């Protein structure tokens, strides 16, 4: 559970940073990484919240 929470927190921090940078004129920001890892992280977070 701690690993999932820590990973989710890192993802949430990155997403906040990505959105901040994306607001810069003439800037595009992309997240590059395995989508299946992100899907697994978000699914684990949902399951943890339901428990």
Residue pairs with C-beta under 8 A, 6 or more apart in sequence:
1 48
4 41
4 44
4 45
4 48
5 45
5 48
7 41
8 41
8 42
8 45
11 38
11 41
14 31
15 31
18 29
18 31
21 27
21 29
22 28
22 29
31 38
